[in-house]
């Protein structure tokens, strides 16, 4: 894939789109399971316009086109907080999706 691929986005690009009103959509790809005190599964993130159109998958690099996959809820929630989400609703069953508003700037306890 080249740098002009329209349906993928990097973390920096996601921050830019969030500042323009886009939402984060979390999609569960593998049903979560609890192991000891942690939850494991497989989640991917999209940037979507408010109307749900123009979805862009989060990748680690546009040149390599490696999908960014979160394997733990802790990692996913940390990412969402870094993107400015003040709450996190995580789908636990494969195929489920949840949308989040975010500012693009890290959330803090006083946000």
C-alpha positions as CSV (number, residue, x, y, z in Angstrom):
1,X,0.0,0.0,0.0
2,X,1.2,3.5,-0.7
3,X,0.8,6.7,1.4
4,X,-2.4,7.6,-0.5
5,X,-4.5,4.7,0.6
6,X,-7.8,6.4,1.6
7,X,-9.3,3.9,4.0
8,X,-6.5,3.6,6.5
9,X,-5.2,6.1,9.0
10,X,-2.3,6.3,11.4
11,X,-2.5,7.5,15.1
12,X,-1.5,11.1,14.1
13,X,-4.1,11.1,11.3
14,X,-6.7,9.9,13.8
15,X,-5.9,12.7,16.2
16,X,-6.4,15.2,13.3
17,X,-9.8,13.7,12.3
18,X,-11.0,13.7,15.9
19,X,-10.3,17.4,16.1
20,X,-12.6,17.7,13.0
21,X,-15.5,15.9,14.7
22,X,-14.9,12.2,13.7
23,X,-15.6,9.5,16.2
24,X,-13.6,6.4,17.2
25,X,-15.4,3.1,16.5
26,X,-14.1,0.1,18.4
27,X,-14.9,-3.3,16.7
28,X,-14.5,-6.6,18.5
29,X,-12.9,-9.2,16.2
30,X,-12.5,-12.0,18.7
31,X,-14.9,-12.5,21.7
32,X,-13.2,-11.5,24.9
33,X,-12.4,-13.9,27.7
34,X,-11.3,-13.3,31.3
35,X,-8.0,-14.8,32.4
36,X,-7.2,-14.2,36.0
37,X,-7.9,-10.5,36.5
38,X,-7.6,-9.4,32.9
39,X,-9.7,-9.5,29.8
40,X,-8.2,-10.6,26.4
41,X,-9.7,-10.6,22.9
42,X,-9.1,-8.8,19.7
43,X,-10.2,-5.2,18.9
44,X,-9.6,-2.9,16.0
45,X,-10.2,0.9,15.8
46,X,-11.8,2.9,13.0
47,X,-12.2,6.7,12.5
48,X,-15.8,7.3,11.3
49,X,-17.7,10.4,10.4
50,X,-20.6,11.3,12.7
51,X,-23.0,9.8,10.1
52,X,-21.1,6.5,10.2
53,X,-19.6,7.0,6.7
54,X,-16.0,7.3,5.6
55,X,-14.6,4.7,7.9
56,X,-10.8,4.5,8.1
57,X,-9.0,1.6,9.8
58,X,-6.2,2.4,12.3
59,X,-2.9,1.0,11.1
60,X,0.6,1.2,12.6
61,X,2.1,2.6,9.4
62,X,0.5,3.6,6.0
63,X,3.6,2.3,4.2
64,X,3.5,-1.2,5.8
65,X,-0.3,-1.3,6.2
66,X,-0.2,-3.3,9.4
67,X,-3.6,-3.2,11.2
68,X,-3.3,-1.9,14.8
69,X,-4.9,-4.7,16.9
70,X,-5.5,-4.4,20.6
71,X,-5.3,-7.7,22.5
72,X,-6.2,-6.6,26.1
73,X,-8.9,-4.3,27.4
74,X,-6.3,-2.4,29.4
75,X,-4.3,-1.6,26.3
76,X,-7.5,-0.5,24.4
77,X,-8.7,1.7,27.3
78,X,-5.2,3.3,27.6
79,X,-5.3,4.1,23.9
80,X,-8.8,5.5,24.1
81,X,-7.8,7.7,27.0
82,X,-4.7,8.9,25.1
83,X,-7.1,9.9,22.3
84,X,-9.2,12.0,24.7
85,X,-12.1,9.6,25.5
86,X,-13.6,10.3,28.9
87,X,-15.3,7.0,29.1
88,X,-14.9,3.6,27.3
89,X,-17.7,1.2,26.3
90,X,-15.9,-2.0,25.1
91,X,-17.7,-4.6,23.0
92,X,-17.0,-8.0,24.4
93,X,-18.6,-10.2,21.6
94,X,-17.1,-10.6,18.1
95,X,-19.0,-8.5,15.6
96,X,-20.1,-5.8,18.1
97,X,-19.1,-2.2,17.7
98,X,-19.1,0.8,19.9
99,X,-18.5,4.5,19.1
100,X,-16.7,7.0,21.2
101,X,-16.4,10.8,21.1
102,X,-12.8,12.0,21.7
103,X,-10.9,15.2,21.5
104,X,-7.7,13.9,20.1
105,X,-5.8,15.1,23.2
106,X,-5.1,12.8,26.2
107,X,-7.8,12.6,28.8
108,X,-7.0,13.6,32.3
109,X,-8.9,13.3,35.6
110,X,-9.9,16.9,35.3
111,X,-11.0,16.8,31.6
